[in-house]
Amino acid sequence: MLAFAPLFQPAFEIERAMSALVSGGRTPADLAMDRYAAGDDAAFAEVYDRVAPRLYAYLRKQTRDGALAEDVLQQTLLKMHLARGSFLAGAPVMPWAYAIARRLYVDNLRRGRREVLSTTDEPRETEAQTGEPTADELVAAGQLAVRLEAELARLPEAQRTAFALVKQEGLSMAEAASVLGTTVSAVKLRAFRAYQTLRAALGDVLPKDLEP
């Protein structure tokens, strides 16, 4: 488990402003993430210094709770570490990091609501009443997931990446375009073509949440 320092230096924003952009319009944070994604573990310190304060400020504003913001920040950095191999070299790191933080924050909100509901005195509903999947349905879902992954692997890389970012990772079209360094129109086209191919291969069993 990675350990992340909880304190931030107020001077960071001054330093960041002075550093400006490096050649090609990319920031030092982008270049550090490129190195970290390529396997340079030592680059994580720079990624942390440049990314964490901005993420914390964003999460603090969203949560209005310093402890929760810190907790989601730790989760975000861990997720970035685990997913660094999928980071696209040359892409800006902040849209990717913000998207991860936002999803984790939403997940925390949902989990909190479930915990509140579980503490009420309402009688528990049966499996049939709650609509929980049966064992057969779970097996079918697992088989569909395997088929879906196989079909995704056959897609051209550009289409597969766009589709994964938008439909599986939950990024908006604009966020995906920023991560990929392309236009929103290009992302829409790639994702739609990926959907068409998957629809032709899987037919009506393609999950509804993957539709355009």
N, C-alpha and C positions, 0 to 999 in steps of 0.2 A: 504494500500500500504506500502510495506516495504521501509525503508529508508536506503540507503547504503552509508557509508562514502566514499568520492572520493579519499582520500589520502592513500598512502601506505608507510610503514616504510622500508627504504633501508636495515635495519638490518634483515629483515625477511629471506632473503635467507641464511644468516649466521646461524640464529637460526634453519632454516629447515635442513641445512646440519648437524648441531650438534645433532639434535634430532634423526637422522638416522631412521632405521626401528624398529618397535616394534615387539614383538613375532609373529611368523607366517608369517613374511614378509609383514605385513600390516603397513601402516603409521599412524601417529596420525590423519591425515586428514580423512583417511578411517574410523577410529574408531569414530571420531566426527560425520561423516556423518551417521554412523550406529545409533548413539544416536539420531541425529536430525530426521532421517527417522522414528524412533520408537516413536517420539512424544516429545522428550526432546528439547523444544524451546530454552533453555539456551545454547544448543550445537551449535546454529547457529553462535555465535560469534567466536568460534574456527574454524568452517568450513570456515567462511569468511576470517579470518586471514591467514589461510593456503592455501586456494584455490584462492581467489580473485587476489592476486599479480601475480600468475602464469598465470591465465586467462588473466589478463590485459596485461602482457608481450607478450603473444601469439597474442592477438587481436591488440595490438599496432604494432606488426611486420606485421600482415596481412593487416591492414588498412592504416598504415603510417599516421594516423590521431588520435591524442590524444583524441579529443572530441568524435569522432565516436567510438573509442575503449572503452571509458568510458560509452557511451550510450549502446553499445552492452553488456558490462559487466553487467550493471544494469539489462538489459533484461534477461541475462543468469541466474543471481542470483535469479531473481523473478521466472523464469521458474523452476529452481531447487527447490525453495520453494514450488511451486504449485505441482510439480511432486514428492516430497520427499516420498510420500506414495508408489510410484512404484519402488523406489530404492531398489535393491536387497541386503539385509544384507550380509556382507562378501565380497562384490565386491569392487574393487578399485574405488574411487570417481573420479579421474582425467580423465580417458578416457571418462566417462559419461559426465563430465562437459565440456571437450573439444568438444565433439560431439554436445552438445547443443549450445555451443558458435559458432561453425562453421556453424551450420544450421541457426542460427539467423543472423550471418554476411552475409551469402548468401542471406537470405530473405531481409536484408537491401539493399544489392546491387541491387537486382531485383526491389525492391520498388523504389529505386533511379532512375533506368533506366526508369521505367514507368512514374515517375513524370517529367523527362526530356522530354520524348516523348509527354506528355500531354500539355507541354508548347509550342510546335511547332505550326506553322500555317497550318499544314496539315489538310485537311478537315476530319471531323469525318466520320467513316464508319458506315453503318447501321448494325443492329443486324445480318442480314443474311450474310453480307459481312465478319464480324468478326468471325462468327461461334459461337456466344454466344448461350448457351443452351436455349431451349424453356422451358416453364412452365412444359410441360409434361415430358420433359427429366429430369428436376430437381426433379420432383416427383419420377420418376423411379430410379434416382440415390439415393434418400433418402431411398427408399424401399430396394435397393440393399445393402446400407450401414447397414441397420438393419439386413438383412439376413447374411451379412458377419460377423457382431459382434456376432450374435447368433452362427454361426458355429465356430468362433474363441473360444468362451467360452467353446465349447465342446472338444477342443483339449487338449491333455496332457499339463500340465503347461510348461514343458521344451520346447516343440515344439511351443507353443503359444508365449512364451517369446522370443525365438530366432527369430521367424517370425516377431513379432512386432518390435523388435529392428532393424532388417535389412530392412524390407519392409515398415514399417509404420513410424519408427523414423529416418530412413535414415542412420544408422550406417553402416560402412563397416564390412565385416566379421571379420576382425582382431579386430576392436573396440568392436563388440558384444562379441567376444570370451573373450576379456579382462574384459568387464563388468560382464560376466557370470562366469568368472574364469574357462574357459574350452578351448579346442583347436578350431582352425578355422575349422578343419574337422568336429568336433562335431556340430558346429553351422550350417555348410552347410547341414549336414545330417538332423538335426532337422528342419531347415527351409524348406528343400525339402519335407520331410514327411508331414509337415503342409500344404505345397502347394498341394501335392497330395490329401490330404483329402479334402481340400477346393475345388479343381478342381472337385473331384467326386461329391461333394454336390451341387456346383453352376454351373457346366458345363461351357459353353461358355460365360456366363455373368460375370465370374470372371474378374475383371479389368486387363488389360494387364500389368500395372505397378507392379502387384503383382506376375508376372511370374518369375521363376528363371532366 
